[in-house]
């Protein structure tokens, strides 16, 4: 991916007004949908005996870790895959290329519901099919919680001034991905996996 970007401006992604509107999302929107979903599933699962406190304590962080891995590999191998034809290039522009071209567009800093809902449904259905809800229910909730933290972190690194040393380090990590080397620093809500697999940009 080339270093091509325009600062402090927004562009148009779709000619269709409907698709254009659907591609823009307020950063609070995912939380309004998924926080009640997580809470409802956990309350239901614990109250009805579908799962237990022990399974929940074990599988919530496991799900969060799973999302951390998904976040890295989706970003590296799907978001940054450009292909070789006009269709794949257009797909790349829609999925992630636009964000690199217009990194300051505040309406496109979290995943739109048109992308996150199908992904959550596929993951949830696959886990449900395993037939072990005592483990997969809190595991699914951990994945979704990790996703929400990713959305918040991504929005925050672009939109807010960090208040902590950790926040400043995470922001520098992501800004280096945008403005120094887009083939490094694929982690958004973490930096450790870049270090493990060798894609950490060393200053």
Secondary structure per residue as TSV (DSSP state, phi and psi in degrees):
chain	resnum	aa	ss	phi	psi
A	1	X	-	360.0	134.5
A	2	X	-	-83.9	155.6
A	3	X	-	-84.2	85.7
A	4	X	-	-128.4	116.5
A	5	X	-	-155.2	158.3
A	6	X	-	-125.2	127.7
A	7	X	T	-89.6	145.9
A	8	X	T	59.0	29.9
A	9	X	-	-139.3	165.4
A	10	X	-	-126.6	151.4
A	11	X	-	-118.7	-176.4
A	12	X	-	-105.7	133.1
A	13	X	-	-94.7	-38.0
A	14	X	-	-127.3	148.2
A	15	X	S	-73.9	-33.7
A	16	X	S	-69.1	125.3
A	17	X	H	-60.4	-34.4
A	18	X	H	-67.3	-48.3
A	19	X	H	-65.5	-38.0
A	20	X	H	-62.1	-43.5
A	21	X	H	-65.3	-39.3
A	22	X	H	-69.3	-20.1
A	23	X	T	-84.1	-8.6
A	24	X	-	-107.0	136.1
A	25	X	-	-146.4	137.0
A	26	X	-	-69.9	140.0
A	27	X	T	-63.1	-17.7
A	28	X	T	-79.0	-22.0
A	29	X	H	-54.7	-49.7
A	30	X	H	-58.7	-34.0
A	31	X	H	-71.1	-35.9
A	32	X	H	-64.3	-29.5
A	33	X	H	-88.3	-48.3
A	34	X	H	-90.3	-25.2
A	35	X	H	-64.7	-47.7
A	36	X	H	-61.4	-33.9
A	37	X	H	-63.7	-47.8
A	38	X	H	-61.6	-49.1
A	39	X	H	-61.3	-44.4
A	40	X	H	-63.0	-43.4
A	41	X	H	-64.4	-42.8
A	42	X	H	-68.1	-43.4
A	43	X	H	-62.8	-46.0
A	44	X	H	-60.6	-47.5
A	45	X	H	-63.4	-40.8
A	46	X	H	-75.6	-40.8
A	47	X	H	-68.6	-36.0
A	48	X	T	-92.0	0.2
A	49	X	T	75.7	17.4
A	50	X	S	-67.6	-36.9
A	51	X	S	-136.0	179.8
A	52	X	-	-128.0	168.5
A	53	X	H	-62.8	-37.2
A	54	X	H	-65.1	-45.7
A	55	X	H	-63.0	-39.0
A	56	X	H	-65.3	-45.0
A	57	X	H	-64.5	-29.9
A	58	X	H	-82.1	-40.1
A	59	X	H	-92.2	-23.0
A	60	X	H	-59.5	-53.2
A	61	X	H	-66.7	-28.9
A	62	X	H	-65.6	-41.2
A	63	X	H	-64.4	-41.0
A	64	X	H	-60.8	-44.5
A	65	X	H	-61.8	-39.6
A	66	X	H	-60.3	-44.0
A	67	X	H	-62.7	-38.6
A	68	X	H	-57.7	-40.8
A	69	X	H	-68.2	-43.8
A	70	X	H	-60.5	-44.7
A	71	X	H	-54.6	-47.9
A	72	X	H	-64.7	-51.5
A	73	X	H	-74.2	-33.0
A	74	X	H	-64.6	-44.0
A	75	X	I	-64.0	-45.7
A	76	X	I	-72.4	-46.5
A	77	X	I	-101.1	-18.2
A	78	X	I	-107.2	-54.4
A	79	X	I	-60.8	-34.6
A	80	X	T	-99.3	7.7
A	81	X	-	-83.5	121.0
A	82	X	-	-103.9	-16.9
A	83	X	-	66.9	-163.0
A	84	X	S	-131.0	0.6
A	85	X	S	-121.6	174.0
A	86	X	H	-63.9	-35.2
A	87	X	H	-66.3	-46.9
A	88	X	H	-67.6	-34.1
A	89	X	H	-66.5	-39.7
A	90	X	H	-66.4	-41.5
A	91	X	H	-59.4	-44.2
A	92	X	H	-61.5	-42.9
A	93	X	I	-59.6	-43.2
A	94	X	I	-69.5	-45.5
A	95	X	I	-70.4	-42.3
A	96	X	I	-150.9	-25.6
A	97	X	I	-60.4	-38.7
A	98	X	H	-57.2	-43.7
A	99	X	H	-61.5	-36.5
A	100	X	H	-72.6	-31.3
A	101	X	H	-74.6	-34.9
A	102	X	S	-128.2	71.5
A	103	X	T	-69.2	-12.2
A	104	X	T	-102.3	9.5
A	105	X	-	-72.8	103.4
A	106	X	G	-66.5	-20.0
A	107	X	G	-85.2	-0.7
A	108	X	G	-132.7	44.6
A	109	X	S	-105.7	-9.7
A	110	X	S	-124.0	160.8
A	111	X	-	-69.9	130.0
A	112	X	-	-66.5	153.2
A	113	X	H	-62.2	-29.1
A	114	X	H	-63.2	-18.3
A	115	X	H	-101.4	-42.3
A	116	X	H	-74.1	-35.8
A	117	X	H	-65.1	-49.1
A	118	X	H	-59.0	-40.1
A	119	X	H	-63.1	-44.4
A	120	X	H	-63.4	-38.7
A	121	X	H	-65.0	-45.1
A	122	X	H	-63.1	-45.2
A	123	X	H	-63.8	-46.2
A	124	X	H	-61.8	-42.7
A	125	X	H	-64.9	-41.3
A	126	X	H	-64.4	-40.8
A	127	X	H	-68.7	-40.1
A	128	X	H	-61.5	-36.7
A	129	X	H	-66.1	-19.3
A	130	X	T	-70.0	-22.1
A	131	X	T	74.9	23.2
A	132	X	-	-127.4	66.7
A	133	X	H	-63.4	-24.4
A	134	X	H	-60.7	-31.0
A	135	X	H	-98.0	-42.9
A	136	X	H	-76.2	-26.0
A	137	X	H	-64.9	-53.9
A	138	X	H	-68.3	-28.4
A	139	X	H	-62.9	-45.4
A	140	X	H	-60.6	-43.5
A	141	X	H	-62.4	-36.6
A	142	X	H	-66.1	-39.1
A	143	X	H	-61.7	-46.8
A	144	X	H	-66.4	-39.1
A	145	X	H	-63.2	-40.9
A	146	X	H	-62.9	-39.7
A	147	X	H	-61.5	-43.5
A	148	X	H	-63.1	-38.5
A	149	X	H	-64.9	-38.7
A	150	X	H	-60.9	-48.2
A	151	X	H	-58.9	-46.0
A	152	X	H	-63.0	-44.1
A	153	X	H	-64.2	-41.8
A	154	X	H	-64.5	-46.3
A	155	X	H	-59.2	-44.7
A	156	X	H	-65.9	-41.0
A	157	X	H	-66.1	-28.3
A	158	X	H	-88.6	-32.5
A	159	X	H	-108.5	-24.9
A	160	X	S	-116.1	157.6
A	161	X	-	-84.9	121.4
A	162	X	-	-60.2	144.5
A	163	X	-	-103.6	-12.0
A	164	X	S	-127.4	164.3
A	165	X	H	-63.2	-39.5
A	166	X	H	-62.4	-43.5
A	167	X	H	-64.1	-39.5
A	168	X	H	-66.2	-39.3
A	169	X	H	-66.6	-41.3
A	170	X	H	-67.5	-38.1
A	171	X	H	-66.1	-43.7
A	172	X	H	-61.6	-38.3
A	173	X	H	-59.7	-46.5
A	174	X	H	-76.3	-37.2
A	175	X	H	-65.3	-32.2
A	176	X	H	-64.4	-34.5
A	177	X	H	-64.1	-39.0
A	178	X	H	-77.7	-43.9
A	179	X	H	-115.5	-2.8
A	180	X	T	-119.8	-54.0
A	181	X	-	-150.8	101.4
A	182	X	T	-69.1	-5.0
A	183	X	T	-99.6	16.9
A	184	X	S	-133.5	165.3
A	185	X	-	58.2	59.5
A	186	X	-	-79.0	-21.4
A	187	X	-	-68.5	139.6
A	188	X	S	-106.9	-53.1
A	189	X	S	-91.7	4.6
A	190	X	-	-157.2	164.7
A	191	X	S	-121.3	-15.5
A	192	X	H	-63.5	-36.4
A	193	X	H	-70.1	-33.6
A	194	X	H	-59.4	-39.6
A	195	X	H	-66.5	-38.8
A	196	X	H	-65.9	-44.3
A	197	X	H	-96.0	-1.7
A	198	X	T	89.8	22.3
A	199	X	-	-111.4	18.6
A	200	X	-	-80.6	126.3
A	201	X	-	-76.7	118.8
A	202	X	-	-91.6	125.2
A	203	X	-	-66.7	360.0
